[in-house]
Amino acid sequence: MIQLNKKTIYIIVAVLVVVIIVAGAGIWLMYNGGGGGTSPTPVPTVVGAKTLQFNVDENTTGYGVVTYAYAFANLTWDGNTANATGTVVRIDIPSSAGNYSYIINAATYQAWNSTDSGATWTVDDFPSVWTSQSAIFETYLTHLASWNGVDSSITYTTSTSTITIYSIRPNPTLPDSMFTAS
């Protein structure tokens, strides 16, 4: 039988107490967010974003892949419905001849298009542009509501296309000139 003196017993008990305290603190931190009471860094989300940028690749049978670049300013969107009041949208469609672009301003009920990467702008018919384009980007926003803030893209299919939304940037700083037809 092993004989332990009081000093050895005290050291063993002290080590066990320290191990139990450290293990308990580790478990507490793991299940309570860690950081000593501070909140973890929030995951980016498009819901509630005031500005937003993303790209879309639409792969359609017969047309191949068409790429769109979207930018939104003054966006009011809760994840279910868009409140278009004040929203300004820029849509760029790259091509070898230069970007085809739209600026759609729901605050002023105005729309413009450009066929030369924004060098010149032509006034467009706001009601018809808004009707055709808002349904499309609201569908993208609806799919972006489920974005986890980590994945680099979201892909879904329709009856005619495979849609990939990527380069998702909620709340970027966007220059006013991006939304100006001049």
N, C-alpha and C positions, 0 to 999 in steps of 0.2 A: 504494500500500500504506500502511495506517495504521500509524503508529509509536506504540506505547504505552510510557510510561515505567514504571519499576518500581513507583512509587507507585500508578498507575492499575491495574496488574495485581494488586497486593495488595488493593486495594479491591474489585475484581471477584471475586477468589477468596474474600474474606471474606464478601461478600454471598451468593455461591453456597453457602458452607458454612452460613450462617445459614438460608437457604431450605431446604436439605436437612435440617437438624436440625429445623426447625419442621414440615416436611412429615412427617418420620419420627415425630415426637412425636404429631402429629395422627392419623396412621394407627394408631399404637400405642394411643392413647386410645380411638379409635373401635372397635377390635376387642377391647379389654380392659376394657370397662365404664366407662372414664373415671373421673373423680373422684379421681385420684391414688392409687389403690389401695383406695378405699372402695367398699363395695357400693352398687349403685343401690337406690333405694327399692323395697321389695318390692311386688309387685302383690297387691292383696287377693284372698283366696280363701276359699271356704266350707269347704274341706277342712281339718279340724283346728280349726275355729272352736269356741269354747266357748259363745258366745252368737251368735244369728243372728236377723235380722229380714228379711222380704221380703213383698211383696204378690203376689197372683195374680189375674189376670183370666181366668176360664174362660168362653169364648164357645161356648155350646152351642146347636145348632139347636133351636128351640122354646122355650128358656128365656131366650135373650139372654145378656147378660154378667152373671156373678156374681163379685163381688170378695171375696177373702179376705185377711186380714192375719195373718201368722204371726210368732210370736216364740218362740225356744227359749232355755232356760237349761240349764246343765250338759250341753250337747250333747257327745257323743263320736261322731265320725263320721270315717272315714278315706277317704271318697270312693267306697267300694264297698258297705259295709254299715254300718248303724246299730247301735250298742250302746246300747240303750234304758235301761240301768241308770242311774238318776239324772236322766234327761232330763225336763224339764218343758216342756210346750208350751201356748201360748195361741193360740187361733184366734178371730178376730173376723170376723163376716160382717155388714157394714153393711146396714141397711135403713132405710126411712123411719120405721118404728116404734121404732127403736133397734137397736143391735148385738145379734146373736145370737152368743153367745160360749161357748167351751169352755176349761177349764183341765184338762189331762191330766198327772198326775204319775206317771211310771213308777217313781220311787223308792219311793213310798208306795202304789202301786196304787190311786190314787184319781182320780176325775174329777168335774167339776162343769159345769153349764151355766147360762147366764143368757139371758133373753130381753129384758132391759131395760138393756142396755149396762153390765152389771156391778153394778147397784144391788142386786140380790138374786141369790143363787146357790142352785141346787138340786143335791143330790148325784146323780150319774149312775152308771150301771153301767160300772165301769172296763173289764172284759174286752170288752164289746161296743163301747164307744167307742174303745178302743185298737185293736181289730181293724179297725174301719171307717176310722179316721182315720190310723193309722200307715202303712198301705199307700199312702195318698194322699200324705202328706208325704214318705215315703221316695222316692216317684217324683219329687217336686219336687227333693229333695236329690240324687238321681242325675243329674238334668239340670243342676243347679247345679254339679256337679263339673267340668263342662266350661266354666264361666263364666270368661272371660279377665280379669275384674277391672276391665275398662275399659268394656265395653258397658253401656248403661243397662238392658238387658233381655235375656231369652232367650225365644224363642217356639218352640213345637213343636206338632204336631198329633197327636191320637189318632183313633180311628175315629169318635168322636162330638163332639170339641171341638177348639178352638184354645186353647192355654194360653200365656199371657204372664206370666212371672215378672219383677218389676221392683222398684225401690227396695230393692235387695239390699245389706244391711249386715252384713258379718261382724264379729263381736266388738264390738258396741255395748255400752255400759253400760246395763243394763236394771234398773229398780227392782224389788225383791222384790215390791212390792205388785201388780205386773202379773201375778204368778203365784199370788196369794193370793185364795181365795174367802172373802170376809168379808161 
